[in-house]
Amino acid sequence: MMGPAHSLSGAAAWLGVGAAAALMDRPMPWPVLLAGALICAGAALAPDLDHKAATISRAFGPVSRTLCEIIDRLSYATYKATRTKADPRRSGGHRTLTHTWPWALLCGAGAAAACVYGGRWGVLAVLFVHMVLAIEGLLWRHARASSDVLVWLLGAAGAWMLAEVLDRPGNGSGWLFEGDGQQYMWIGLPVALGALVHCIGDALTVSGCPVLWPIPIGRKRWYPIGPPKAMRFRAGSWVELKVLMPVFAGLGGIGALAALQLIG
């Protein structure tokens, strides 16, 4: 899928988690619901770090472009080192390492560790990165028409304001994990979820996605998971734009209402 659909599906996924949490009598404070949805929307773009033409490669200028080149090479090297004879040969690393469940868990764990051990600046750094990505994904038309600096300033302002709100008593810095020093550990959850949702979205397209690596399926270690070929679509097609994106928006709205306990 394309960036906007990935981000919208990520936001909808976290709002769905919020609805489930409310049903289990562990409702999210509204700042956690909002921050998590934006983080998940941004994290849903992150697996495309292995693609030089992806939205994330442009998001942070030369830094993200260089990082994309490094991740692409790392992903390709991992593919070559772990492929079986049944896995096809390929010339790049797109839709390999960063499109797997271990990578998603690693990203979530890394974000949680940054928030716990990095203190306030660690939290702000994680929020800033994902706020910028959320803007690039959800407001992509405006983001592309604006300068990178303006998007970065908006991301920084959003990160600072969210951190200020979350820090207030009862607003969710300690939601889910209440132990001493464990505040904000929950931020790893929307990061990991966003990456997994990206993989599921890509699995719906014609190429599929090797999300279950390194678990072998048949004789392949990089088996492209997906529905029957007749049910798949091309990225950017009318199915994605006219069907899936409105569905994601509708499900996200219902999830938000349920998470805030405005509907039963």
HUURJO-V972572 format. One record per residue. N is the residue number from 1. RES is the residue in one letter. PHI is phi in whole degrees, -180 to 180 (NA if undefined). NEAR is the number of other C-alpha atoms within 10 Angstrom. D_CENTER is the distance of its C-alpha to the mean C-alpha in Angstrom with 1 decimal. Layout:
# HUURJO-V972572
N&RES&PHI&NEAR&D_CENTER, N&RES&PHI&NEAR&D_CENTER
This chain:
# HUURJO-V972572
1&M&NA&21&12.8, 2&M&-87&19&12.8, 3&G&-54&26&10.4, 4&P&-59&25&11.6, 5&A&-68&26&11.3, 6&H&-60&30&7.7, 7&S&-65&34&7.1, 8&L&-65&26&9.9, 9&S&-67&28&9.0, 10&G&-65&34&5.9, 11&A&-61&37&8.7, 12&A&-62&28&11.2, 13&A&-63&24&9.9, 14&W&-68&30&10.1, 15&L&-64&29&13.3, 16&G&-66&23&14.5, 17&V&-63&22&14.1, 18&G&-61&29&16.1, 19&A&-64&26&18.7, 20&A&-64&17&19.0, 21&A&-63&15&19.5, 22&A&-65&18&22.2, 23&L&-66&14&23.9, 24&M&-93&9&24.1, 25&D&61&8&25.7, 26&R&-129&14&23.0, 27&P&-62&21&21.8, 28&M&-82&23&19.3, 29&P&-60&18&21.0, 30&W&-57&16&19.9, 31&P&-64&18&18.4, 32&V&-68&23&16.0, 33&L&-62&23&15.1, 34&L&-68&18&14.6, 35&A&-62&25&12.9, 36&G&-63&29&10.5, 37&A&-64&30&9.8, 38&L&-70&30&9.3, 39&I&-62&32&7.2, 40&C&-65&38&4.7, 41&A&-63&38&5.5, 42&G&-71&33&5.2, 43&A&-65&33&2.4, 44&A&-70&35&2.3, 45&L&-96&29&5.3, 46&A&-62&27&5.8, 47&P&-59&27&7.4, 48&D&-80&25&9.9, 49&L&-60&27&11.4, 50&D&-92&29&14.1, 51&H&-125&19&15.1, 52&K&-68&19&17.5, 53&A&-101&12&17.5, 54&A&-76&18&13.8, 55&T&-57&22&12.7, 56&I&-65&27&11.1, 57&S&-68&23&14.6, 58&R&-96&18&16.3, 59&A&-64&22&14.3, 60&F&-123&19&16.3, 61&G&63&12&19.4, 62&P&-60&11&21.2, 63&V&-63&11&19.1, 64&S&-71&17&15.9, 65&R&-65&21&18.3, 66&T&-66&15&20.0, 67&L&-62&17&17.0, 68&C&-62&22&15.9, 69&E&-64&17&19.5, 70&I&-66&14&19.5, 71&I&-66&22&16.4, 72&D&-60&24&17.9, 73&R&-68&16&21.2, 74&L&-63&18&19.8, 75&S&-64&22&18.0, 76&Y&-65&20&21.3, 77&A&-64&14&23.4, 78&T&-65&14&21.6, 79&Y&-61&21&22.0, 80&K&-63&17&25.7, 81&A&-74&9&26.4, 82&T&-115&13&25.1, 83&R&-68&18&25.8, 84&T&-97&15&28.7, 85&K&-66&10&31.5, 86&A&-81&12&30.0, 87&D&-74&16&26.7, 88&P&-69&11&27.4, 89&R&-74&11&27.8, 90&R&-149&10&25.4, 91&S&-110&7&25.5, 92&G&-147&17&21.9, 93&G&-104&22&18.8, 94&H&-65&21&16.3, 95&R&59&25&14.6, 96&T&-125&24&16.0, 97&L&-57&26&14.9, 98&T&-75&27&11.3, 99&H&-110&29&11.0, 100&T&-131&23&12.5, 101&W&-67&20&12.2, 102&P&-63&17&13.9, 103&W&-65&19&11.4, 104&A&-61&29&8.6, 105&L&-65&18&11.3, 106&L&-63&15&12.5, 107&C&-64&23&9.5, 108&G&-64&24&9.7, 109&A&-65&19&13.4, 110&G&-64&16&13.5, 111&A&-66&26&11.8, 112&A&-62&25&14.2, 113&A&-64&19&17.0, 114&A&-62&22&16.6, 115&C&-72&26&16.9, 116&V&-76&20&19.8, 117&Y&-93&14&21.8, 118&G&-91&15&21.0, 119&G&65&14&22.3, 120&R&-61&14&21.8, 121&W&-69&12&21.0, 122&G&-65&18&18.3, 123&V&-62&24&16.7, 124&L&-63&22&17.3, 125&A&-64&18&15.8, 126&V&-64&21&12.4, 127&L&-63&27&12.6, 128&F&-60&24&13.9, 129&V&-58&19&11.4, 130&H&-79&27&8.5, 131&M&-66&28&11.3, 132&V&-61&26&12.3, 133&L&-65&32&9.1, 134&A&-63&28&9.1, 135&I&-63&23&12.7, 136&E&-63&27&12.4, 137&G&-87&26&10.4, 138&L&-80&20&12.2, 139&L&-116&13&15.4, 140&W&-62&16&15.5, 141&R&-63&12&19.3, 142&H&-71&12&20.2, 143&A&-64&17&18.0, 144&R&-72&14&19.7, 145&A&-84&8&23.0, 146&S&-105&11&22.7, 147&S&-79&10&23.1, 148&D&-59&17&20.4, 149&V&-62&11&22.3, 150&L&-65&11&22.1, 151&V&-64&21&18.3, 152&W&-64&19&18.3, 153&L&-64&13&20.9, 154&L&-66&16&19.2, 155&G&-64&22&16.0, 156&A&-66&20&18.5, 157&A&-64&14&20.4, 158&G&-63&18&17.6, 159&A&-63&22&16.5, 160&W&-64&17&20.2, 161&M&-67&13&20.9, 162&L&-63&19&18.2, 163&A&-63&19&19.4, 164&E&-63&13&22.9, 165&V&-68&16&22.4, 166&L&-64&21&20.6, 167&D&-71&17&23.4, 168&R&-71&10&26.0, 169&P&-53&9&27.6, 170&G&84&12&26.1, 171&N&-95&16&23.0, 172&G&116&23&20.6, 173&S&-60&24&20.3, 174&G&-105&20&21.8, 175&W&-63&20&20.2, 176&L&79&15&20.0, 177&F&-115&14&21.2, 178&E&-108&13&24.5, 179&G&-65&9&26.1, 180&D&-61&8&27.5, 181&G&83&13&24.9, 182&Q&-99&18&22.0, 183&Q&-58&21&20.9, 184&Y&73&28&17.3, 185&M&-61&25&16.5, 186&W&-61&23&14.5, 187&I&-62&27&11.8, 188&G&-63&25&10.7, 189&L&-67&20&10.1, 190&P&-66&27&7.2, 191&V&-66&33&5.5, 192&A&-65&26&6.8, 193&L&-63&26&6.3, 194&G&-60&34&2.7, 195&A&-65&31&4.1, 196&L&-67&26&7.1, 197&V&-63&27&6.8, 198&H&-57&31&6.3, 199&C&-63&28&9.3, 200&I&-64&22&11.1, 201&G&-62&23&11.1, 202&D&-67&27&12.5, 203&A&-65&22&14.9, 204&L&-80&22&16.4, 205&T&-88&22&17.5, 206&V&-62&18&20.8, 207&S&-86&17&19.6, 208&G&71&22&17.7, 209&C&-152&24&15.3, 210&P&-82&26&16.6, 211&V&-62&28&14.0, 212&L&-88&18&17.1, 213&W&-50&22&18.3, 214&P&-97&17&20.6, 215&I&-70&12&22.2, 216&P&-74&13&24.8, 217&I&-125&13&25.4, 218&G&66&8&28.8, 219&R&-106&12&29.6, 220&K&-108&18&26.2, 221&R&-92&20&23.7, 222&W&-111&26&21.1, 223&Y&-70&22&21.7, 224&P&-78&21&19.6, 225&I&-64&20&18.7, 226&G&177&20&19.1, 227&P&-72&13&21.4, 228&P&-53&10&24.9, 229&K&-56&12&25.2, 230&A&-65&7&26.9, 231&M&-98&10&23.8, 232&R&-89&17&21.4, 233&F&-141&19&20.9, 234&R&-86&15&20.4, 235&A&-58&19&17.3, 236&G&83&15&18.3, 237&S&-77&13&21.2, 238&W&-63&12&22.7, 239&V&-61&13&21.1, 240&E&-69&21&17.6, 241&L&-78&16&19.0, 242&K&-98&11&21.7, 243&V&-114&11&20.7, 244&L&-67&16&17.1, 245&M&-63&19&15.9, 246&P&-62&14&18.8, 247&V&-64&16&18.1, 248&F&-60&20&14.5, 249&A&-64&16&16.1, 250&G&-65&13&19.0, 251&L&-65&18&17.2, 252&G&-64&23&15.1, 253&G&-63&16&18.5, 254&I&-64&17&20.2, 255&G&-61&23&17.6, 256&A&-63&25&18.1, 257&L&-63&17&21.8, 258&A&-69&21&21.9, 259&A&-64&27&19.8, 260&L&-87&18&22.3, 261&Q&60&14&25.1, 262&L&-91&9&26.5, 263&I&-133&11&26.8, 264&G&-97&10&27.8
